[in-house]
Amino acid sequence: AMWVLLASGLTLAIGVPITVGSVFAPSLAPIRDLAAATKRVAAGNYTERLPVVQDDDLGALAASFNRMQAGLAERQRLQAAFGTYVDPALAARLLEQGDDVFTGERRQVTVMFIDIRDFTPFAEAHSAEETVARLNALFEIVVPAVVDAGGHVNKFLGDGALAVFGAPNDLAGHADAAVRAALLIQSLVAERFAGALRIGIGINTGVVIAGTIGGGGKLEFTLIGDTVNVAARVEQLTKTTGDGILLTAQSVDALVARPAGLIDRGSHALKGKAAAVPIFALPND
């Protein structure tokens, strides 16, 4: 009899938790779904929505989670679209830190100007579609070369481009990075166009003011200062010297490692500069 009572008590002791667990199991399903959904979102999956089947606090929580997930998906879509028109590093920093991140700051940078030589006759002799296609073919070389070196393509200027190394983000060895990018661009342009398109590149290192300027709802990240102007003048000088890449003594002094074959082109008068500027050339490809 004692064994029968013991067996009955054990059955009751075990049976109660099992019964309670089976009773509450359905109510725990939304919590388990939420935990699984949280893991999916953490992995970057914003597509699967939680079922909202209860008109209670758990249902409201699921609906709120779905709205949050939709917001994250929209942010991801906007960032991808934004990155088509804006450098991804710049877009990411704006999204992370807000509009006031580029209110204005002085930075030591290296600036690069790239321009196509004698492009006006080409544009006049070809259709608009062919002209744009030629420009895009060049920029398909320029942009990856600059970005891979850690730089930022600040703007396209008709048949040219302005790139900066050291803004909007810090970059150690920005002068070396600019030289690497310039040499790669020169090599790839020669390979791609076989002399049918020639470019000039001017490089200068110094302090700029970097920030967003504009009005009427339109803002642009830009660089201001003599460093930018000198880089533009140095690029124009390539037409006179016949070199593909010219850089100032300031850029040479900022280099961690001097490239092989660096040529001293002497000092040149540049518009807006009272004193002549020492110029160096990198070997043509």
N, C-alpha and C positions, 0 to 999 in steps of 0.2 A: 504493500500500500504506500509505503514511504517512497518507493521508487516511482510509483505512478504519480504521486503528488509532485515529486521533484521534476519528473518529465513534463508534467502539465505546466509547472511554474516556468520552466526553461522555455517551453513553447510560447507562453504568454510574454515572457521577457523579450524574446527574439521577435515575436510577431508584432508587438506594438510599434517598435521603430520601423519595421518594414511597412506596416500599414500607414504610419505617419508620413514616411518618405514617399510612398506612392500617392498619398493625398496631395502633398505639396509639390511634387515633381512638375506638374504642368505649369504652376505659377513661377517656377524657376527658369522655364524655357526662355522668356524674354531677356533675362539677365545673362544667360549663356549666349544668346544671340548677340547681345550687346558686346560681350567680351570678345567674341569671335570677330565682330565687325570692327572693333577697336584695333585688333591685330592687322586686319586688312588695310585699314586706313594708315596705320604706321608703316606698312609696306608700300604705300603709294597707290593702293587700289581704292578709287573713289566711286566705282560704278555700281556696286551692290547696295541696295537700300534695305533697311530693316522693315519687316512686316509690322504694320500698326493694326493690331487686332483687338486691343483692349481700350475701353474708354475710361482709363484710370491714370494714375501717376506713371506707371510703366509705359503705357501707350503714349503719354505726353513726352516722356523721356526719349522714346524711339523716334517720335516725330521731330523732336529737337535735334537729335543726332543726325537724322536724314538731312535736315536743313544745313547743319554744320558741314556735312559731307558734300552737299551740293555747292556750298560756298567755297570749299577747298578745291573742288573740281573746276569751278569758274576761275579761281585765282590761278590755277595751273594753266588753264586755257589762255587767260590773258597774258601770263608771263611768256608762254610760248609764242603768242602773236606779237607781243611787245618786243621779244627778242629778234623778230624778223626785221624790225625797223631800228632797234636800238641795240648797242653792244650788250650781250647777255650779262656781263659783269656789272655794267651800269644799271641795267634793268633790275638785277637781283638786289643790288645795294639800295636802289630806290624803294623797292617793295619791302625790304627788310627794315629800313631805317626811316622812311618817310621823306616828304618833300624838302624838309629843312636840312637834309644831309649835305647839300651842295650850296649852302648860303654864301660861300666864298672862303677860299683858303690859299695861302701861298705855298707853292710846292716846287721843289727842285726836280726838274724833269728833262727828258730829251724829246725834242720835237722833230718830226719828219714830214717833209712835204714831198709828194710824188706828183709828177705831171707828165702827160704825154707830149712828146715833141711833135710839132707840125700836125696837130690833129684837125685844125680847122679845114685845111684842104681835103682831108679824108671825109669829114662830115659834109662838105659841100658837094662832093662827088658821089656820095652814097645816100641811100634812102634813110629815113629816120629809123626804121627797124634795124638796118645794118649798123648804123652808128651806135645805137643803144646796145646792140649785141656785142659790138667790139669793146665798148666800155665795160659791160658786164663781164666779158671774158677776162679783161685785165683785173677787175676788182675781185673776181673769183680766185685770183692769185694773191692779190695784195692783202685782203682781209684775213684769210687763214694764216698767212705768214706773220702778220702783225700780232694777231691774237695768240698764236702758238708761242711767240716770243714773249708774251706777257703784256703786250701793248693794247691800246684802245684806238680804234679808228674813230676819230672825233667827228669828222664830216667829209662828205664827198663834195668836191668843188668843180662841177662840170666835168672836165676831162682830167681831173686830178683828185687828190685826197690829202687830208691832214690826219696824221696819226701822232699819238703821244705815248710815251713810256714813263710811268711813274704817276699817272693820274687816270682815273679817279682813285685808283688803289696804289699803295706803295709798291715799289718794285726795286729790289736791290740790283745793282749793276744795270741800270736802265740804259746807259750809253752803249754798253756791250750788246744788250738786247736789240737796240735799234740798228746797230751795225749788222748783227746776224740776220735780222729781218730784211734789211736793205740788200744784202748780198744774195739772200735766197730769192727775193723778188726779181733782182736783176738776172739771176741764172734761169729762173722759171720763165720769165718773159722772153728771153733769148731762145729758150727751148720751144716755147709755145708758138711764137710768132716768126721765128727765123728771120729777124731783121725787118719784118713788115711793120712792126710797131716798136718805137724806141721811147724810152722814158728817161727822165732826170729825177734824181733824188737829192734833196738837201737836208742835212741833219745839223741841229744845234742843241746845246745843253745850257740850261740856266733856270732862273726862277720865273714862274708864271703865276698869275692869279687864276685859279680854277673854280668855277661855280656855275650856277644856273642863272641865266638872264632872260628877260623877255617881258611880255605883258599881254593883256587881253586874253588870258587863258592859254597862251602859247609860251612855253619855256624851252630853253635849249642849254645843254651843258656845253660850256665853251672855255677857251683859254685866252687870257689877255696878257699882253706884255711884249717887251722888246725881243724876248727869246723867240717868240713865234714869228715876228716880223723878219728877224735875221734868218731863220730857217727858210722862209719863203724867198728871200733875196739870194740865199746860197743855192737854192734849187734853180733859180733863174740863171745863176752864174754857170751852171753846167752847159748851157747853150753856147757860152763863150769859150770855156775851156775844153769842151768836147768830152768831158768825163761823164760817166753814168751816175756816179755817186760822189758828192762833195760833203765834207763836214768841217766844222769850225775847230779851232784850237781848243775851245772850251770842251767840245765833245771828246777830242783826243785826250785831253788831260783827265777827263772823267772815266776813261776806259780802264778796266782792270787788266785787260790783256790787249795789246796792240795787234791788229790783224797784219798778216804778212803782206808785204808789197805796198804799204802806206806811202803815198807820194806827197811831198811838200810842194804846194802850188804857190807859195809866197803869200803876200798880203794884198788884199783887193779892197777897193773903195766900194762900199755898199750904200745904197740909198738910205738916208736916215741915220747914218753912223758918221760921227765926226772923224774918227780915226779908222785907218785901213784895218781890215779883219784878216788875220792869218787863216789860210784855207788849206785843207789837205784833201787828197783824192784817194779813193779805193780803186784798185785795178779793175778795168773793164773786163767783163766776162769773155 
